[in-house]
Amino acid sequence: MGATGDFDEAAVQARVGANIRLRREKVGLSQGALAERAGIHRTFLNQLENGHRGCTVTVLARLAIELDTSASVLVLDIV
């Protein structure tokens, strides 16, 4: 395991956000539609997709379900 000083939280958030956006676009959902289905606010989803916010594992799981994928796909390439 690497030192926590090597951990770039902003880069992780940006990568997860990009993965969410790519999957959302692939399945043809708008931000509003995905947010409603996942039970989150559209502006929060926008912040996630733009890498400005992180989310809980629970929110990640709800997004994965609504995007018909696994949470592991949404966290690909974060390290």
C-alpha positions as CSV (number, residue, x, y, z in Angstrom):
1,M,0.0,0.0,0.0
2,G,1.3,3.4,-0.9
3,A,1.7,6.3,1.4
4,T,-1.3,8.5,1.8
5,G,0.8,11.5,0.7
6,D,0.8,9.9,-2.7
7,F,-3.0,9.9,-2.9
8,D,-4.5,12.5,-5.2
9,E,-8.2,12.8,-4.2
10,A,-8.9,15.4,-7.0
11,A,-7.6,13.0,-9.6
12,V,-9.7,10.1,-8.2
13,Q,-12.9,12.3,-8.2
14,A,-12.1,13.4,-11.8
15,R,-11.7,9.9,-13.0
16,V,-14.8,8.5,-11.3
17,G,-16.8,11.5,-12.6
18,A,-15.6,10.9,-16.1
19,N,-16.5,7.3,-15.9
20,I,-20.0,8.1,-14.7
21,R,-20.5,10.6,-17.5
22,L,-19.2,8.2,-20.2
23,R,-21.5,5.5,-19.0
24,R,-24.5,7.9,-18.6
25,E,-24.0,9.1,-22.2
26,K,-23.6,5.5,-23.4
27,V,-26.9,4.5,-22.0
28,G,-28.6,7.7,-23.3
29,L,-29.7,9.3,-20.1
30,S,-29.7,13.0,-19.3
31,Q,-28.2,14.1,-16.0
32,G,-31.7,14.9,-14.8
33,A,-33.0,11.5,-15.6
34,L,-30.1,9.7,-14.0
35,A,-30.2,11.9,-10.9
36,E,-34.0,11.3,-10.4
37,R,-33.6,7.5,-10.8
38,A,-30.6,7.4,-8.4
39,G,-32.4,9.6,-5.9
40,I,-29.8,12.4,-5.9
41,H,-30.0,16.1,-7.0
42,R,-29.0,16.9,-10.6
43,T,-26.6,19.5,-9.5
44,F,-24.8,17.0,-7.2
45,L,-24.5,14.6,-10.2
46,N,-23.1,17.5,-12.3
47,Q,-20.5,18.1,-9.6
48,L,-19.7,14.4,-9.5
49,E,-19.2,14.2,-13.2
50,N,-17.0,17.3,-13.3
51,G,-14.8,16.0,-10.5
52,H,-15.8,18.7,-8.0
53,R,-17.4,16.3,-5.5
54,G,-16.9,12.7,-4.2
55,C,-19.7,10.4,-3.2
56,T,-20.4,7.6,-0.8
57,V,-20.3,4.0,-1.8
58,T,-24.1,3.9,-1.5
59,V,-24.5,6.7,-4.1
60,L,-22.0,5.0,-6.3
61,A,-23.9,1.7,-6.1
62,R,-27.2,3.5,-6.9
63,L,-25.7,5.1,-9.9
64,A,-24.2,1.8,-11.1
65,I,-27.6,0.1,-10.8
66,E,-29.3,2.9,-12.8
67,L,-26.5,2.8,-15.4
68,D,-26.8,-1.0,-15.7
69,T,-23.2,-1.6,-14.7
70,S,-21.2,-2.4,-11.7
71,A,-19.6,0.0,-9.3
72,S,-16.2,-1.4,-10.2
73,V,-16.7,-0.1,-13.8
74,L,-17.3,3.4,-12.4
75,V,-14.0,3.3,-10.4
76,L,-11.8,1.9,-13.2
77,D,-8.4,3.5,-13.6
78,I,-8.4,5.5,-10.4
79,V,-5.0,4.3,-9.2
